[in-house]
Amino acid sequence: MKNLIAFRAILAKDMRTYYLKPPNLSWGLIFPLAWTLMFFLRSQGPVDIRALLPGVMTLSILFGTTSMLAVTVTFERKGKSFERLLQAPLPLGLLVLAKTSGAIVFGVANALVPLVLAALYAPLGRVDVALLLTAAFLLAFASAFMGLFVAVSVQEVFEAQTLSNFFRFPMVFLCGLFLPLDRIPFPLRGLAYVLPPTYGADLLRRALGEGSLFPAATALAALAGLCLALTFACLRAIGRRWID
């Protein structure tokens, strides 16, 4: 019970302090809109909203979640507030999950913005809501722990932003959003198969009735496995760098 109270307190504090601030809320709205506009501008003919939406949602989750968590955790480390939190009598896994939960919620909310706008613009037809929310949650989970891993690896906020871009932008072009996986050169295609956005975008396509590359069970298992791998990697890195 005490652990649950602590979890809720950490999540509520992060939501008030970071994610529900007007600048961050406006950024969470403008960012998906900017991606949507970019896709509209690059299109040479009529825009297929259903084909466009999975890519916009994936990018909104990836950039929104990693940016917020990497910067906020690095900022708290500089202010020594994160070190005080590490001294609390809480399991490390629970503490890490509480710190990432706000970013996960923020990422899923970012994904829903273009979905709502698309539904207002044109009928989306049949949507597998359960699969869509599951895919958005797992992708936000993986993105949050990628952001946390960045925060563990740096000392300054600007370093977190730089390192985040170092892996986010290659992911954008390797996960099949702009170039089909079968057209990616073979060595790079192998790398694409270990990137969370590859499976997240594929699941979102399936949820929206578009063509998908992987069976749903395979993509879900792969994305869940990557979430677990990132979780263990972050816990080990935190234990080695911040506790030992």
C-alpha positions, 0 to 999 in steps of 0.5 A: 500500500505504501509503495502504491501511495509513493508511486501515485505521489511521484506520478502526480508531482511529475504531471504537475511540475512538467507535463501539465505545464502550459508550454508542454501542453501546447508543445504536445499539441503543436508537435503532432500538428507539425508532423501532420503538416509535413506529411501533407506538404510532401504529398504530391497528390490526394492525401490518404489519411489512414495511410498517413496516420500511423507515421504521424502517431509513431513520430509523435510518441517517439519524439514527445516521450524521449524528449520530455523524459531525457530532459526532466530526469537530467534536470532533476539530477542537476538539482540533486532532487533525483538523488534524494529520490533514490534514497527513498525506501522504495524498490528501484523498479517501482521508482523508475516506473513511477518516473517514466509513467508521466512520460508514457501518458504524455506520449500516448496523449500525443498520439491521440491528438492526430487521431482525433484531428484525422477523425474530424477531417475524414471518416476513419472507418473501422479501427481496432481500438484495443490494438491501437491503444496497446501499440501506442502504450508499448511504443510510449513505454519503450520510448520512455525507457530510451529517454531514461537511458539517455538521461543515465548516460549524460550530465547536462540537459543539452547533452541529453537533447543531442544524444536523443537526436543521435538515435531518434533521427536514424530510427525515423528512416529505418523503421519503415515510415519513409522507406519500406523495409524491403528497400532498406539495404540489408545490413541496415535492415537487420538494425531496423528489426531491433527498433521499437518504432518498426513494430509500433508503426506496424501495429498502428497500421494494422489497427487502422486497417492498413497493410502490415508487415508482421503478424500482430502476435509477432509484432506485439511480442517483439515490442514487449520484448524490447520494452523488457530489454530496455527496462533491464538495461536502464535498471542496470545502468542506474544501479551502476552509474547512480547507486554503486 
